[in-house]
């Protein structure tokens, strides 16, 4: 019987690639004025990098993304009011 060992990556590995993809989507939507999707992708990107920053215990990373999260949240609220 042949056993295949599938490597398991830690969750932060997947989160950083998802954050990378949402960041690319953010840049695309912003470049082509796709509003408000760009705001939601920016919020998702900031939240993901904030979580990754906490996981890596990297204050500079999570603090700047806390600020980005607040700014994107306020921008979304302003857009819908």
N, C-alpha and C positions, 0 to 999 in steps of 0.2 A: 504494500500500500504506500502510495506516494503522498507525503504531507506537504502542502504548500503553505508557507508562512507568509501571511500578508502583513506588511509593516503598518503599524498603527501610529499615526502622528498625533501629537497633542492638539487640543482644541484651538490653541492660539495660531497654529499653522493654518488652519482652515479659515479662521476669522480674519487674519491679515490678508488672505487672498480674496475673500469676499469684500473686505474694505477696499482693497486695490481696485476691484471691478466696479464697485459703486462709485469710487473716486473718478474712474475713467468715464462712467456714465454721467457724473456731475459735470465734468469738463465738456463733454459732448453736448449735453443739454444747455449749458451756459453759453457755449460758442454759437449754438443755433437758436438761441432765444426760446427754448422750450420751457415755458413757465407754466405752472409752478412745480413741474417735475424736478427741475434742477434744485429747488429748495428742499424737497423731500430727500433727494439723493444726497445733498450736502449734509442734512441732518443725520441720515443713516450712516454716512461715512464718518462723521464726527463722533457719533455714538459708538460705532465699532472701534475706532482708534482709541477712544477714551477707555473702553473696556479692555482693549489690548494693553494700554498703558498701565492700567491697574494690575493686570495679570503679570506684567513684566516689572512691576514696582518702579516705574519710570515717571517721576513727578512732572518733568517738563512735557512729557507726552500727554499725560491725562489732564494736566491743568489747561494747556492750550486748547484741548478738545472739549473741555467743560465750557470754556468761553465760546468756542465755535457752536456748541450745542445750544447755548442760550441765544446767541445771535440768530442762528437759523430758526429756532423756535419763535422768536419775536418777529422775524421776517414772515414766517408762515401765518402767524396771528394777524399781522398787519395786512397781508395779502387778502385774507378772508373777511376782514372787517371794514 
